[in-house]
Amino acid sequence: MPAAMWSDATGGLTAVPILNDGKGRVVYRINMKTIDIGEASSPLAEYVRQAQAEPLVFTDHGAPTAVLLSLRNADLETVSLNTNPAFLALIERSRARQEAEGGLSAAEMRRRILSETESAGG
């Protein structure tokens, strides 16, 4: 698999970088199955089984309206936080502050943590 792509442990989900957002982050297009709600006729249990392999995006006349995801790599707390408007606003404020005021890179944070661990005898 090319270095620019990745897949989950089952090999069912792939992502391809499509652009850099200008903030040092790469935006990925994740290939997902889409189902128009006008054509969705299987029982919910069948869609849940399919979602174990890949996210299912439900559309209404081509517009995404809902997604069904496996919680295999998440827990209820993660789902709750990622759908909480107050938490999402906090994250956006933090990102804006980071952009305006600067901060530590991930590499610098790792260096500092490892340095503290080593000096503490760990």
Secondary structure, 3 states (H helix, E strand, C coil): CCCCCEECCCCCCEEEEEEECCCCCEEEEECCEEEECCCCCCCHHHHHHHHCCCCEEEEECCEEEEEECCCCCCCHHHHHHHCCHHHHHHHHHHHHHHHHHCCCCHHHHHHHHHHHHHHCCC
